[in-house]
Amino acid sequence: MVAQSNLPVTIIIDTIRDPESIFLYERSHALVGKTFPMGEKLITLEYAYRPELGGCTDLQVELEVRHDLQRMDWEHHDGIVRQVPAMDRHVFIDLKAVLTLRPSEFLVIGPSEKADHTYLVGNRFFTRQDSGMEPYETLFCITPEPFSPHAGQRDSS
């Protein structure tokens, strides 16, 4: 995937078509859950290139369930009012991670081998079982590769 400048990268993992309950352990160790009637399971990646750190990339990772409400809402941002698609969003804040990757490093996102509960967020997002098939896991390997879209182009003036 190629990221557009200053916009997060959104990876659609799966679609919730029937009500689905997802649980997680909060930082306080309390087990909490929510049932989502529909929506899309997403990984959202925000990033910042850090040339002053030898080309490292700061990466913020969030898991969320988002449902497009099929209407437009008005949004006020930085003194500008505009119409945007209305979304019902649930971000799993306690799972948000912020880290810095060196140019040779990558991030692997997937279920934990210690999370054996079917309804925990890691299993709900990254484990599937199609009818009549064995369950399987999905892993995402995130490797930031910064580049300039104008590199190698000559100025025509």
C-alpha positions in Angstrom: 0.0 0.0 0.0 1.2 3.5 -0.7 0.3 6.1 1.9 -0.9 9.5 0.7 0.9 12.4 2.3 -0.4 13.4 5.8 -3.3 10.8 5.6 -3.5 7.7 7.7 -3.3 4.3 6.1 -6.5 2.2 6.7 -6.4 -1.6 6.2 -9.8 -3.3 6.1 -9.5 -6.7 7.8 -13.0 -8.0 7.7 -16.7 -7.0 7.5 -19.2 -7.6 10.3 -22.4 -8.7 8.7 -24.1 -10.2 11.7 -24.0 -8.9 15.3 -20.5 -9.7 16.8 -19.3 -9.3 20.3 -15.7 -8.2 20.9 -14.0 -8.1 24.3 -10.7 -6.8 25.6 -8.9 -6.4 28.9 -8.5 -2.7 29.6 -5.3 -1.4 31.2 -7.1 -1.6 34.6 -7.4 -5.4 33.9 -11.2 -5.2 33.6 -12.8 -7.3 30.9 -15.1 -5.1 28.8 -17.0 -5.8 25.6 -19.3 -4.5 23.1 -21.6 -6.0 20.4 -21.3 -4.5 17.0 -24.4 -5.0 14.8 -22.3 -4.3 11.6 -19.3 -2.5 10.3 -15.7 -3.0 9.2 -12.8 -4.2 11.3 -9.8 -1.9 10.5 -6.2 -1.3 11.3 -5.4 2.4 11.2 -1.8 3.5 10.8 -0.6 7.1 11.3 3.0 7.8 10.6 5.7 10.5 10.6 9.0 10.2 8.9 11.9 11.3 11.1 15.0 12.1 9.0 16.7 13.6 12.1 16.6 10.1 13.6 18.4 8.5 10.7 15.3 7.9 8.6 13.2 6.3 11.4 9.4 6.3 11.1 7.1 7.0 14.0 4.1 4.7 13.7 0.8 4.8 15.6 -1.4 1.7 15.3 -5.1 1.5 16.2 -7.7 -1.2 15.9 -11.3 0.0 15.3 -14.7 -1.0 14.1 -16.3 1.6 11.7 -19.7 1.7 10.3 -20.7 4.1 7.5 -24.1 5.5 8.4 -24.8 6.3 4.7 -25.4 10.0 5.3 -23.4 13.2 5.4 -22.6 15.3 8.5 -21.1 18.8 8.9 -17.7 19.0 10.5 -15.9 22.1 11.8 -12.1 21.7 11.7 -9.5 24.5 11.8 -12.0 27.2 11.0 -13.4 25.3 7.9 -16.9 23.8 7.8 -17.3 20.9 5.4 -19.5 17.9 4.8 -18.1 14.5 5.6 -19.5 11.0 5.6 -21.1 10.2 9.0 -19.4 7.2 10.7 -20.1 5.2 13.8 -16.6 4.5 15.1 -15.2 2.5 18.0 -11.5 2.7 18.5 -9.9 0.2 21.0 -8.0 3.0 22.8 -6.3 0.7 25.3 -4.7 -1.2 22.4 -3.3 1.9 20.7 0.4 1.6 20.2 3.0 4.2 19.3 6.5 3.1 18.3 9.5 4.2 16.2 10.8 1.8 13.6 14.3 2.1 12.1 14.6 1.7 8.3 15.4 -2.0 8.6 12.7 -2.9 11.1 9.1 -4.0 10.6 6.0 -4.5 12.8 4.0 -7.8 12.9 0.3 -7.5 13.9 -1.7 -10.5 14.7 -3.3 -12.6 17.5 -1.4 -13.5 20.6 -0.7 -17.2 21.3 -1.6 -16.3 25.0 -5.1 -15.0 24.1 -7.1 -18.2 23.8 -10.5 -16.6 24.4 -12.5 -16.7 21.1 -14.2 -13.3 21.8 -11.0 -11.3 22.6 -10.2 -8.6 20.1 -7.0 -10.3 18.7 -8.9 -13.4 17.8 -11.9 -11.5 16.5 -9.7 -9.4 14.2 -7.1 -11.8 13.1 -8.5 -15.4 13.3 -11.2 -16.7 10.9 -12.9 -20.0 10.2 -14.8 -20.4 7.0 -17.5 -23.0 6.9 -16.2 -26.5 7.0 -12.5 -25.3 7.2 -9.9 -25.2 9.9 -9.4 -21.9 11.6 -6.6 -19.7 10.3 -4.7 -16.6 11.5 -3.9 -13.5 9.5 -0.7 -11.6 10.2 0.2 -8.2 8.9 3.8 -7.2 8.4 4.2 -3.4 8.3 7.4 -2.1 6.8 7.6 1.7 6.4 9.5 2.6 3.2 9.7 6.4 3.0 10.2 7.9 -0.4 9.7 11.2 -2.2 7.3 11.1 -5.1 9.4 13.8 -6.7 12.8 12.1 -6.4 14.5 11.7 -9.7 12.3 14.2 -11.5 13.9 17.3 -13.0 12.6 20.7 -12.6 11.4 21.8 -16.0 11.7 25.6 -15.4 
